Each structure stands twice: as structure tokens, then as C-alpha cells.
Amino acid sequence: MQIVGGHHSEIWTLDVDPAERFLVTGSADKELRFYAIKQDSVDGESVKDGDDSSISNKWEVLTHFGEIQRQSKDRVATVQFNKSGNLLACHVAGKMVEIFRVLDDAEAKRKAKRRVNRKKEKKNGKVATEGTENGDGNIENKGENSTVTDGPIETNKITVTVPDVFKLLHTIRASKKICSISFCPITPKNSLATLALSLNNNLIEFYSIESAETKKTLAIDLQGHRSDVRSVTLSSDNSFLLSTSHNAVKIWNPSTGSCLRTIDSGYGLCSLILPTNKYGLVGTKDGTLEIIDIGSGTRVEVVEAHGGSVRTIAALPEKLGFVTGSADHEVKFWEYQIKQKPGQVCSSYHSLF
């Protein structure tokens, strides 16, 4: 039907405003490109017979409207209009989101008229200055060749450009790289819109977009790990699951998928649940073994085990100990030992030697 060019690199995203006035596209170029959408009917009734130009124009749905320079040098990941169409969000492949205010036709024409009038006044001032320097005090009677016109500019002669319609309102910079964005379909009473950001550290942030500023109203810390999961271990009775990551151990309910506990730890590379299902064992990147109390959700002991990172843990068949392998090229055999907690008689925990 129609092929439209313009970008110098691949187009990553595009969106149409709810009123179907404009199409915006984003790529690795420094600009956002805008296209006006033809609103006339394409049923051919208004096309004259024998008019080849009219026949060809019948299929031209998009016409180039202009460009806007972006603030970021990263490629565009997402462009999205909000439900009412008065805001446009441009999310780049980084930590930045640019929010543009979208003016309606009447506001855009008024802004274009003010722009033309300012340009006219500036030009009149320049001509007046030149006339004074040349000794000509009456610059208004310069003849028919004068390019300066008096009186207001007619609205129907004013050309509306992209900056007249799209105005940069705010720039949001997140703490981590942004994966995706979305406008809330419900518009709050005291703001223009609510924007949700999904970050690569498993965090969701909500921002209230107002005319004067943007405010972060809410942050949801999802129950999953914020980095790669390095190991998972299931208890012998399938009642819970232990997972390790770069700074935490999490205990999960396999039936519901909910996170029961989060325990601070080192960078866990491997794990093992002891035969009693009361304790977990984590081998870390620092070469230590950490004993985790599943019931209380605490780390009860840290053992200096290897000179390199502990890469693997395997239980002995008789369930009296386990074997560890490390980056220091050593394999060590361990046995369990029951120790009483200091100051208590009945309570005990597992230790290693």
C-alpha cells in the first residue's frame, strides 16, 4: 500500500496516538520521527477520472511530519502514548525515559502563531535597527519589496510543526536499566498519568506524571532474586525449596510458588539441604560454607572451607557428611557434628569439622 523511509537504522518501536493523528517511530537514530496520518476516506469517491496524481495520493496514508532530537544517545526501545493521548513516553535501552506533552490542534495552532509572531517581531526589530543605522527612520514605507508585514498572521497561513505539538515535559532516570514501561489506563485526579517501569533488578517502580514534576509513588520488590539464580535444592519431603544467588538465600513453597523467607548470605554457587530438613548448606564464591537455619531464617555459622570458590556440594551415601569441590583444586570430605548453642541446654545446631 505504501512504503515510507526516513530512518538511517532499523526501527525498534512505533505507536499511534488514540486519536490516530500521528505515528511515531524510534530507532538508533538521534531523532524520533513523526508521521501525520491521513484522515480522508480512501474509497476513491473524491478521486477524479484521469488524474494520475490523485490516484497515487489515494494510498498515501502517512506523510512525513518532522523529527525531535532525543536527550539520550542510546537506541529507542519503546514509544508509547497514554490512553488519553496527551502524553508520549520514549524509553531508551538504558536508564532514561523522556516524557513529551502532546498538544491538541487548537493549542498547537496557538503555539505556532506565537512562534511566528515572535519571529516577526525579532525580524522587525532587526530591520528597524538597520534602518536607524542607515539614517532611514521610516522603515514602514520601504515599498512593495519589503518582506516585513504589519498586523497579525492569519491562522490558516501558519504551518504547524512537530515542536508545536510535542513538547519535552520531563526526563525520568531510573536507578537500574529499564526493561519495559507502561502507562496506567486509569488517570489519577491530581496528575496527568501514572507510568510503571520494570527494571532489570526485578523491581517495579511507579511514577506520577505532573505538569511541574514527576514523583516516584511506589516501588514493588518482587519476591524473586535480583540476579542470576546459581543453585536450587529441594528438601527430602518436598516441603520447601532452597535457592541461592549473589547476596541472598530464599526459601520457597513449591506448591504455591510463594517465597517464605529471604536470608542474607554470600554469593552462593551451590547448596545442599541436610538430612533433617532443618538446615541448609551454601557454598559461596568466597570459599566459605554457610549453615542456614530454615526454621528461623538465619545464618548460624560460617566456615572457612576452601581457598577458592566452592563450586559443588554432594551428600555422602550414609548421610553422615558431604563432599565439597572448589576452584582451589581440592576436594574435601566433611562430617556433621551436633553442637549446643551457647547458653542453652536443649537447642542445638549442625556444625562441621
C-alpha positions as CSV (number, residue, x, y, z in Angstrom):
1,M,0.0,0.0,0.0
2,Q,2.8,2.5,1.0
3,I,6.4,2.3,1.8
4,V,7.8,5.1,3.9
5,G,11.5,5.7,4.5
6,G,13.5,8.1,6.7
7,H,15.4,6.3,9.4
8,H,19.1,5.5,8.9
9,S,18.9,2.3,11.0
10,E,16.4,-0.4,12.0
11,I,13.2,0.7,13.6
12,W,12.7,-0.8,17.0
13,T,9.3,0.5,18.0
14,L,6.3,2.5,16.8
15,D,3.0,3.7,18.2
16,V,-0.1,5.6,17.1
17,D,-1.9,8.1,19.3
18,P,-5.5,7.3,20.3
19,A,-7.0,9.9,18.0
20,E,-5.0,8.5,15.1
21,R,-3.4,11.8,14.2
22,F,0.2,10.8,14.4
23,L,2.5,7.8,14.1
24,V,5.8,8.0,15.9
25,T,8.8,5.7,15.3
26,G,12.0,5.1,17.2
27,S,15.4,3.6,16.2
28,A,19.0,4.1,17.0
29,D,18.9,7.5,15.3
30,K,19.2,10.6,17.4
31,E,15.7,11.7,16.4
32,L,12.2,10.5,17.0
33,R,10.3,10.6,13.6
34,F,6.7,11.6,13.3
35,Y,4.3,11.0,10.5
36,A,0.8,12.6,10.0
37,I,-2.0,10.1,9.4
38,K,-4.3,10.9,6.5
39,Q,-7.9,11.1,7.8
40,D,-9.6,11.3,4.4
41,S,-11.5,8.3,3.1
42,V,-9.7,6.1,0.6
43,D,-12.9,4.7,-1.0
44,G,-12.0,6.6,-4.2
45,E,-15.1,8.7,-4.5
46,S,-13.2,12.0,-4.4
47,V,-10.7,10.9,-7.0
48,K,-11.2,12.4,-10.4
49,D,-11.0,10.2,-13.5
50,G,-7.8,10.5,-15.4
51,D,-6.0,12.3,-12.6
52,D,-3.0,10.0,-12.0
53,S,-1.6,12.2,-9.1
54,S,-4.9,11.9,-7.3
55,I,-5.0,8.1,-7.8
56,S,-1.5,7.8,-6.4
57,N,-2.2,10.1,-3.5
58,K,-5.2,8.0,-2.6
59,W,-2.9,5.4,-1.0
60,E,-0.6,7.8,0.8
61,V,-1.8,7.3,4.4
62,L,1.4,8.6,6.1
63,T,3.1,11.8,5.3
64,H,6.4,12.9,7.0
65,F,5.7,15.4,9.8
66,G,9.1,16.0,11.3
67,E,11.6,15.0,13.9
68,I,12.5,15.7,17.5
69,Q,16.0,15.4,18.9
70,R,16.3,12.9,21.8
71,Q,18.2,13.6,25.0
72,S,19.8,10.1,25.2
73,K,22.3,8.6,22.7
74,D,21.0,5.0,23.4
75,R,18.7,3.4,20.9
76,V,15.0,3.7,21.4
77,A,13.4,0.6,23.0
78,T,9.7,1.7,23.3
79,V,7.5,4.7,22.4
80,Q,4.0,4.7,23.9
81,F,1.1,7.1,24.1
82,N,-1.1,7.2,27.2
83,K,-4.8,6.4,27.0
84,S,-5.9,10.0,26.6
85,G,-3.2,10.7,24.1
86,N,-1.9,13.9,25.8
87,L,1.5,12.2,26.8
88,L,4.1,10.3,24.9
89,A,6.8,8.2,26.6
90,C,10.1,7.4,24.9
91,H,12.1,4.6,26.7
92,V,15.6,4.0,25.6
93,A,17.8,0.9,26.1
94,G,19.2,2.3,29.3
95,K,18.0,4.1,32.4
96,M,16.1,7.0,30.9
97,V,12.5,7.8,29.9
98,E,11.6,11.0,28.1
99,I,8.0,12.3,28.6
100,F,6.5,14.5,26.0
101,R,3.4,16.6,26.3
102,V,1.1,16.3,23.2
103,L,-1.0,19.4,22.4
104,D,-4.3,19.3,20.6
105,D,-4.9,21.0,17.3
106,A,-6.1,24.3,18.8
107,E,-3.2,24.5,21.3
108,A,-0.7,23.6,18.6
109,K,-2.0,26.4,16.3
110,R,-1.8,28.9,19.1
111,K,1.7,27.9,19.8
112,A,2.7,28.1,16.1
113,K,1.1,31.5,15.9
114,R,3.1,32.8,18.9
115,R,6.2,31.3,17.3
116,V,5.6,33.1,14.0
117,N,4.8,36.4,15.8
118,R,8.0,36.2,17.9
119,K,9.9,35.6,14.7
120,K,8.2,38.5,13.0
121,E,8.9,40.8,16.0
122,K,12.5,39.8,16.0
123,K,12.8,40.5,12.3
124,N,11.1,43.8,12.7
125,G,13.5,44.8,15.4
126,K,16.4,43.8,13.3
127,V,15.1,45.8,10.3
128,A,14.4,48.8,12.5
129,T,18.0,48.7,13.8
130,E,19.4,48.5,10.3
131,G,17.2,51.4,9.2
132,T,18.3,53.6,12.1
133,E,21.9,52.9,11.3
134,N,21.4,53.9,7.7
135,G,19.6,57.1,8.6
136,D,16.2,55.9,7.4
137,G,13.8,56.4,10.3
138,N,10.7,55.5,8.3
139,I,11.1,51.7,7.7
140,E,7.4,51.1,7.3
141,N,7.3,52.7,3.8
142,K,10.0,50.6,2.2
143,G,7.9,49.7,-0.8
144,E,6.3,46.7,-2.2
145,N,9.6,44.6,-2.0
146,S,9.6,44.8,1.8
147,T,9.4,41.3,3.5
148,V,8.0,42.7,6.7
149,T,4.2,42.6,7.1
150,D,2.1,44.5,9.6
151,G,-0.7,43.1,11.6
152,P,-1.4,39.6,12.9
153,I,-0.5,36.5,11.0
154,E,-3.6,34.6,9.7
155,T,-4.0,31.3,11.4
156,N,-4.8,29.5,8.2
157,K,-1.4,30.5,6.8
158,I,0.6,29.2,9.7
159,T,2.3,25.8,9.3
160,V,2.2,23.7,12.5
161,T,5.5,21.8,13.1
162,V,6.4,18.9,15.4
163,P,7.8,21.2,18.2
164,D,4.4,22.9,18.2
165,V,2.6,19.6,19.0
166,F,5.2,17.7,21.0
167,K,6.9,19.3,23.9
168,L,9.5,17.7,26.2
169,L,7.9,17.7,29.7
170,H,10.1,15.6,32.0
171,T,13.0,13.2,31.9
172,I,13.0,10.2,34.3
173,R,16.2,8.5,35.2
174,A,15.9,5.1,37.0
175,S,18.4,3.6,39.3
176,K,18.8,0.5,37.1
177,K,18.4,-0.4,33.4
178,I,14.7,-0.2,32.3
179,C,13.3,-3.4,30.7
180,S,9.8,-2.1,29.8
181,I,7.3,0.7,30.5
182,S,3.5,1.1,30.6
183,F,1.0,3.8,31.3
184,C,-1.7,3.1,33.8
185,P,-5.1,3.1,31.9
186,I,-6.8,5.0,34.8
187,T,-5.8,8.6,35.1
188,P,-5.5,10.0,38.7
189,K,-7.3,13.2,39.6
190,N,-4.2,15.2,40.7
191,S,-1.8,14.2,37.9
192,L,-1.6,13.7,34.1
193,A,-0.8,10.0,34.2
194,T,0.9,7.2,36.1
195,L,3.8,5.4,34.5
196,A,5.2,2.0,35.5
197,L,8.8,1.0,35.0
198,S,10.1,-2.6,35.1
199,L,13.8,-2.7,36.0
200,N,16.3,-5.4,35.4
201,N,16.9,-5.9,39.1
202,N,13.4,-7.4,39.4
203,L,11.9,-4.1,40.7
204,I,8.7,-2.3,39.5
205,E,8.5,1.5,40.1
206,F,5.5,3.8,39.6
207,Y,5.9,7.4,38.8
208,S,3.2,10.1,39.0
209,I,3.5,12.4,36.0
210,E,2.5,16.0,36.8
211,S,2.9,19.3,34.9
212,A,5.6,20.6,37.2
213,E,7.4,17.4,38.2
214,T,7.5,13.6,38.4
215,K,7.2,11.7,41.7
216,K,8.0,8.1,42.4
217,T,4.9,7.0,44.3
218,L,5.5,3.2,44.7
219,A,8.1,0.5,44.3
220,I,7.3,-3.2,44.3
221,D,10.2,-5.6,45.2
222,L,9.2,-8.9,43.6
223,Q,9.9,-11.9,45.7
224,G,12.4,-13.4,43.2
225,H,16.1,-13.0,43.2
226,R,17.6,-9.7,41.8
227,S,20.3,-11.6,39.9
228,D,21.0,-15.0,38.4
229,V,19.9,-18.0,40.4
230,R,23.0,-20.2,40.9
231,S,21.5,-23.2,42.6
232,V,18.3,-24.8,43.7
233,T,17.8,-27.7,46.2
234,L,14.6,-29.5,47.1
235,S,14.0,-30.9,50.6
236,S,13.7,-34.7,51.1
237,D,9.9,-34.3,51.9
238,N,9.3,-31.8,49.1
239,S,8.0,-29.3,51.6
240,F,10.3,-26.4,50.6
241,L,12.9,-25.4,48.1
242,L,16.2,-23.5,48.7
243,S,17.7,-21.2,46.1
244,T,20.9,-19.2,46.1
245,S,22.0,-16.0,44.3
246,H,24.6,-13.3,44.7
247,N,23.6,-11.9,48.1
248,A,20.6,-13.9,49.4
249,V,19.2,-17.4,50.1
250,K,15.5,-17.8,49.6
251,I,13.2,-20.5,50.9
252,W,10.1,-21.3,48.7
253,N,6.9,-23.2,49.0
254,P,7.0,-25.5,45.9
255,S,3.2,-26.0,45.9
256,T,2.2,-22.3,45.9
257,G,5.4,-20.8,44.5
258,S,5.5,-18.2,47.3
259,C,8.7,-17.0,48.9
260,L,8.7,-18.0,52.6
261,R,12.0,-16.4,53.8
262,T,14.9,-14.3,52.5
263,I,18.2,-14.7,54.3
264,D,21.3,-12.6,53.7
265,S,24.3,-14.6,52.6
266,G,27.4,-14.5,50.5
267,Y,27.5,-15.2,46.7
268,G,26.0,-18.8,46.8
269,L,27.2,-21.1,44.0
270,C,25.9,-24.4,45.3
271,S,23.7,-25.7,48.1
272,L,22.6,-28.7,50.0
273,I,19.8,-29.4,52.5
274,L,20.8,-31.5,55.4
275,P,19.0,-34.8,56.1
276,T,16.9,-33.4,58.9
277,N,15.4,-30.7,56.6
278,K,16.1,-28.2,59.4
279,Y,19.3,-26.7,58.0
280,G,20.7,-25.7,54.6
281,L,24.3,-25.6,53.5
282,V,25.5,-23.0,51.0
283,G,28.9,-23.0,49.2
284,T,30.0,-19.4,48.4
285,K,32.2,-17.7,45.9
286,D,34.5,-16.6,48.7
287,G,35.3,-20.2,49.6
288,T,33.1,-20.4,52.7
289,L,30.4,-22.8,53.8
290,E,27.3,-21.1,55.4
291,I,24.9,-23.0,57.6
292,I,21.3,-21.7,57.3
293,D,18.6,-22.4,59.9
294,I,15.5,-23.0,57.8
295,G,13.0,-22.5,60.6
296,S,14.3,-19.2,61.9
297,G,15.6,-17.9,58.6
298,T,19.0,-17.1,60.0
299,R,22.6,-17.8,59.2
300,V,24.0,-19.7,62.2
301,E,27.6,-20.4,61.2
302,V,30.2,-19.5,58.5
303,V,33.1,-22.0,58.0
304,E,36.3,-21.1,56.1
305,A,36.3,-24.1,53.8
306,H,38.5,-23.5,50.7
307,G,41.0,-21.1,49.3
308,G,38.8,-20.7,46.2
309,S,35.1,-20.6,45.4
310,V,33.1,-23.6,46.4
311,R,31.7,-25.0,43.1
312,T,29.8,-28.1,44.2
313,I,28.5,-30.0,47.2
314,A,27.4,-33.6,47.3
315,A,26.0,-35.6,50.2
316,L,27.6,-38.9,51.3
317,P,25.5,-42.0,50.8
318,E,25.3,-42.8,54.6
319,K,24.1,-39.2,55.2
320,L,26.7,-38.6,57.8
321,G,28.6,-35.9,55.8
322,F,29.2,-34.4,52.4
323,V,32.0,-33.6,49.9
324,T,32.9,-30.2,48.5
325,G,34.8,-29.3,45.3
326,S,36.5,-26.0,44.9
327,A,38.4,-23.8,42.4
328,D,41.5,-24.3,44.6
329,H,41.7,-27.8,43.0
330,E,40.9,-29.5,46.3
331,V,38.1,-32.0,47.3
332,K,37.3,-32.1,51.0
333,F,35.2,-34.5,53.0
334,W,33.1,-33.2,55.9
335,E,31.2,-34.8,58.7
336,Y,28.2,-33.5,60.7
337,Q,28.6,-32.7,64.4
338,I,25.8,-31.6,66.8
339,K,26.6,-28.6,68.9
340,Q,24.6,-26.9,71.6
341,K,24.0,-23.1,71.2
342,P,25.9,-21.1,73.8
343,G,23.9,-20.5,77.0
344,Q,21.2,-23.1,76.1
345,V,20.9,-26.7,77.1
346,C,18.3,-28.2,74.7
347,S,18.7,-26.3,71.5
348,S,21.4,-27.5,69.1
349,Y,22.6,-26.9,65.5
350,H,24.8,-28.7,63.0
351,S,28.4,-27.9,62.8
352,L,31.2,-29.2,60.5
353,F,34.7,-30.5,61.1
